[in-house]
């Protein structure tokens, strides 16, 4: 059942993104940023935790999960370090994901050759 919920909710988030791309003049970058901000807002008002328990990786893998991770890291760091946690919390909480993205991006750049459009 966990796989089904992950597929349904993850697919729903992707479908909403595709509808926004197709039916609005929003750029993909703005939509992706909107998903991150939505994750932060949902975490801040306490709705992200119940949603992620139901949707599992359908909620935590997309960009909404990244936003919630940033918000959670900031909240924890503020509790531990005070105001400096505003700056350090999000980065320390999401360091593994950011590092993986950089490493895989570098590997892809080393393996594949870019082609110019004709």
Buried (B, 14 or more C-beta within 10 A) or exposed (E): EEEEBBBEBBEEBEEEBEEBEEEEEBEEEEBBBBBBBBBBBBBBEEEBEEBBEBBBBBBBBBBBBBBBBBBBBBBBBBEEEEEEBEEBBBEBBBEEEEEEEEEEEEEEEEEEEEEEEE
